[in-house]
Amino acid sequence: MRHPNTISYVNYLNDRHTIYSCIHCNTNLIYQDDIISKGFQGQTGPAFLVYKVNNIKIGVKEKRMLLTGMHTIAEISCILCHHKLGWKYIHAVESSQKFKENKYILE
């Protein structure tokens, strides 16, 4: 089973821990327990909002107007194959969006 675009998932450790990995190189990225919501929108389609992501490189901070307002973000990519995975929320201007700060979008 796959999430569109950048991640796939596999069962791991006795079916108790599900991990999602890079679709291109199978590097482990997140555990199922790190997913906050599967109902977000990325630049290219559906996305997950997650607490933390493993094995990534974080890019340069930039201000970007997203569907929910102005945010400071940094793009994230797979540490092994460098495929773009999504972004990290650094700062949200709108008070209603502050819950996203220091969390990640995986497309």
HUNORHU-V927564 format. One record per backbone hydrogen bond with DSSP energy under -0.5 kcal/mol. CO is the residue of the C=O (numbers start at 1). NH is the residue of the N-H. Records with the same first field share a line. If there is no record, write none. Layout:
CO->NH + NH
This chain:
1->9
4->6
6->23
7->3
8->21
10->19
12->17
13->16 + 17
16->18
17->12 + 19
18->32
19->10
20->29 + 30
21->8
22->26
27->22
29->54
30->20
31->34
32->35
34->51
37->49
40->47
45->42
47->40
48->50 + 106
49->36 + 37
50->104
55->79
57->59 + 77
60->75
62->73
64->66 + 71
66->69
69->66
70->93
71->64 + 73
72->90 + 91
73->62
74->88
75->59
76->85 + 86
77->57
78->82
83->78
85->107
86->76
87->105
88->74 + 90
89->102
91->72
94->97
95->98
97->100
98->101
100->103
103->89
104->50 + 106
105->87 + 107
106->48
